[in-house]
Amino acid sequence: MRANLPRRKFLKDSTLGFGGLFIFGPGTKEFETQFSGLQDLANLPLNANTWTRIVREEYGARRFSSFRYVPDIDRFLLWGFHEFLSEDYGNPEKPWTGNKEYDMVGFNPATGRWENQLPQNKQREWQNQLPPMHLADNYYGITSGHYLSQLKVREGVLRPDLNIVGDQVAYDSKRRRMVYFISGRTYAYLVEKREWVDIGGESAPPPVCFGSLCYDPFKDRIILCGGGHVAETGPDGRPAGYTSTWVYDCASAQWSRLASPVEPPPRMCTRLVCDTRNQTIVVFGGDAQSSWLGDTWILDLKTDTWRQGKNAKGPGARAGHFTVYDPATGLVIIGGGYNDKDLSDMWGYDTTKDSWTKLKGEVPAGWFITADIIPEKSRIVLTASSKSEGDTRGCNEIYPVRTTWA
C-alpha cells in the first residue's frame, strides 16, 4: 500500500468545497470546455475523458452532502444541509425562509438541470412558493451524539431536519429508496412516492459523521464503515478512533456489528463502493485525523471478512476524493480530494489483480467532492462547491456556489 501522510494542517483556504456538478465520460481526451449559462445536455457535445461545465449558480451547494444516482427515475438525488450560517438559522423549530430550493433536489442528466423533488401532494401548492427549510440544531449541520435528528410533520409533510450527510447515504435498489444514517437515526426516502419514513430498528450504530454507507445487492443489506466524532477504547485502554463495521439488514430493519477478524483503521471522508463483478466492497484512503490514508481495503461479501490490498503502486494518500464503480471496466475509480494540497488525479483499481492504474483526465475540483456514475453510459457525475467571487472569508462559510458540469 502507499504510505500514509501526516496531517499537518486542515486546508482552511481551499477555493473549492462541495456542490458543483461535472460529468466525465470514457475516452482519451483531457480537460474542460466551458459554457456560459444553463445548457441542455441533448444539444451539448460531451467529449470522451472531458469535464464540461454546464452552469454556475450562486446557491444550491449542500455542505458536505453526497448525492446518488437512481436509475429507476434517472436522477441524481441530493439532500442535505444548505449553505447559510447555522449559528444564525440552525434551529428546526425556527425555519429558514430564504431557501431557493426544496429539501430534496434531483439532477436530470437528460436536460442538465436541477429539479425540486416536491412531495406528490404538494407539487401544485409548492411549485410557486417553496416551504421553508428546517435545519439541524448544531454547528454548521454537523451532528454528533448529543443531538438526534427529528422526523416530524412540517408544513403538512413528514420531513427530517436537514443534516450534513457526508457519504452516509446509499440507494437500496430493491425497494427503490435512498437510505440515510444521520445523527444516529436511519431514514429512508422513497424515490417514487417522494416520502420519508423512519426505518431504524431496536439497535443502531453510534452516531458517527463522515462515514460511508454502501448497499450490498447480494445479501440485501447496507454496510456502514468509518466515521468520526465517536471514540472507543483502544487496546491500551485509552480513547481511540472508531473502527467498527455495521450491517443493516433491509428485510428485518435491524443493525448489527460485522464480526470480521480484522477491520480498516479509523477514517473519515471517503466512500465505500460495491464491486459487483467480484462481490466485494472497496474503500481507499480517508482522513485518520492525525494523517491522510493511502491504503486500500476490500470486504469480501461472500465471507464477510476484510483484507488489505498489498499493491504499493497507487494513488497518494488523501481524503475527500470521489469513488465510483464502473461495471463496464470492472474498475473502482477514485479522483481528486486533498491531503496538504488539492488533488486532481484519477486512478482505477482492479480488485482481481489488486492493482492501481493512473487514468487520463484531471478532476476539475478539490476539497470535499462527491460523484456517482450512470453505469450503462460509464458517465461520472461529480459535484463540488466554491465561494462567490471576491469572498475572502474563512472555512466556516458554507461555500454556496454550485457549478454544474457535464
Secondary structure, 3 states (H helix, E strand, C coil): CCCCEECCCCCCCCCECCCCEEEEECCCCCCCECCCCCCCHHHCCCCECCCEEEEEEEEECCCCECEEEECCCCEEEEECCCCCCHHHHCCCCCCECCCCCCCEEEEECCCCEEEECCCHHHHHHHCCCCCCECECCCHHHCCCCCCCCCEEEECCEEEECECCCEECEEEECCCCEEEEEECCEEEEEECCCCEEEECCCCCCCCCCECCEEEEECCCCEEEEECCECCEEECCCCCEEECCCEEEEECCCCEEEECCCCCCCCCCECCCCEEECCCCEEEEEEEECCCEEEEEEEEEECCCCEEEECCCCCCCCCCECCEEEEECCCCEEEEECCECCCECCCEEEEECCCCEEEEECCCCCCCCCCEEEEEHHHCEEEEECEECCCCCCCCCCCCCCEEEEEC
